[in-house]
Amino acid sequence: MNVSLIHRLRLLPLLALLSLLLSSCDTGLAELVAEMALDWAQSKNLISFDAEGNPSVNMGQIIAYEAVRAGQAAFGSGDYTTGDTALDAALDAGDVVKSVKDADELANRGMAQGDPALLDSAIQARPSDWNYHDQKGAILVANGDAVGAEAAFSESEALVERRIDGGGSCRALMQNMLRGRIDAYHNQLVREPDNEQLMNQLFAAEDELEAVNQRLPGNRCEGRQ
Amino acid sequence: MTQPTASPKRRRGCCFGCTVTALGAVALLALAIWLGPTLLRAAGIMQPDAETLFAGAPDRQATDAMNESLASFEITGVEAMVLPIAGTDGQLAHFTVDVDAAAAGGLQSPEEAEAWLKELAAQMAAQNDALELNIEHVALDFAGPDGNALVSVTAPAGVFEAYASGAITREQFAEALDVDLGSLIDLARGEGLLEELP
């Protein structure tokens, strides 16, 4: 770490802490992040430099910044937010990523064991993720439960339709759903390689995906965005 | 003959009423706290949170493609996930950066780290174009040794692309970011650092 940065960080305990916490040893990346944090804090007037170049930090302002930013992100635009709902929420997307990973772990175990109960746990953790319903459906097809499988696929399609009705792209969301369903069939065919029903449903899903991709007449998104 | 007088009803006093009122108020408050954000979001007064906006299935094909691309360019210590954004046809590319693991790839100086960050942004942009992923926003979580994000930053994908191509400087890039210092402040408070400040 260069001398000027050490000098700046000594005066800015919060950002020094950032640098220390980011890595147990000095690394270029930790240093870069700390320097970028300084650039950013300066651009938001959270730190300032006097005429002689000495930095000062207003910790109260930094804390107030966080509180105000959180409020503005919740209720709309403001000086400390972008005014873009998705961009403001993106800062908390890490929690979503963690919950996806946890639920994926349950789902993967369920798929490997052919256990729909583990998929139910994944669905409980992330009820709006249609892929888990499709994975459960594929397991049930493999296990010979056609009625249960149909219910699971219907639930998946209802979730996707709801997203489309809410302003999502039909083509992108249907591609997402059908690819997930095809992957689930492939996965179960490893467990049940001679299952004819699985094979037939896989071919049908592949045809449906092709129809959506090529915008063929009668595809699931015909007449929609 | 005297009529037996009815024994006067014992008054329960105001304490009973006060207790019921207080309990009712507490119950109402709890209900408001529990349901308030949901109702405000449904009414469009409060913006949807991350869990609502990114509740659907991740774009797993895009996620795999992004991670394979990073691996093929030996960008280590980063894990990508692409999440569709509800209400739009756009997506968010989220990257979790394990700073120690990334540093193990040989990032000894800030210059090397900056080149690494630009390559990461360039790979994101290349995959976005090649697969038509429609990535509108990018988020980076810089995680410490315990895996928890200490600092989260986000910006429109165009800002990352401009930084990667050299169209904007690092200072301009930093200025365009939206930054969450919340977890860092919590940690600083826990360490007692805030009290030590002048």
Interface residues (C-beta under 8 A of the other chain):
Chain A: P13 L14 L17 L18 L21 L22 S23 S24 C25 T27 G28 L29 A30 E31 L32 V33 E35 M36 A37 D39 W40 S43 V57 M59 I62 I63 Y65 E66 R69 A70 A73 A74 F75 G76 T81 T82 D84 T85 A86 L87 D88 A89 A90 L91 D92 A93 G94 D95 V96 V97 S99 V100 R126 S128 D129 W130 N131 Y132 L159 V160 R163 G166 G167 G168 S169 A172 L173 N176 M177 R179 G180 D183 Q225
Chain B: I45 M46 Q47 P48 D49 A50 E51 L53 F54 A55 G56 A57 P58 D59 R60 Q61 M81 L83 P84 I85 A86 G87 T88 D89 G90 L92 H94 T96 V97 V99 D100 A102 A103 L107 Q108 S109 P110 E111 E112 A113 E114 W116 L117 N134 E136 H137 V138 A139 D141 F142 G144 P145 A149 L150 V151 S152 V153 T154 A155 P156 R170 E171 F173 A174 E175 L177 D178 V179 D180 L181 G182 L184 I185 L187 A188 E191 L193 L194 E196 L197
